Amino acid sequence: MVTQRERSARKRTKKRTNNRWGSEFIRLAAELAGTSASMVYAVLNERAVSAPVSRAIEEARVQMNAVRRRVA
């Protein structure tokens, strides 16, 4: 029988959610690219390469920064 002490740290830790980029940013980039949010995450995490999604990510950043500047 394996005790908890003998288990790897990966099995003991709570699964984390990817919240580095806000959900609004991901939704906007997916909408601009006409693709899914998972594809946007794949491009951001460098697991996939897509020129339209990369352009949409940059456009979403510009739009989000413009909103922040206007509000502040």
Steps between C-alpha positions, in 0.01 A plus 500: 500500500632845404473770761434861418858585592626265230278647227648753267436867567310527172232261622466678835465857377172655398449548128549865406293690249667704232401853593808687379301670224154624586200319364387819325832514312474137391136541395583813296797336327293191416221715363738707286669188361176310452637202691467333838645614831706182519678594177581843645644334811703261281655790309570696819666197659696435178349156441359611165585749226228698327545833323131604520485421871829685563362807322178475701699478825691816413179680402334389825798635699474835321126521566531398866779755557293773333209426734729510805650834394157653439364393839807594703 
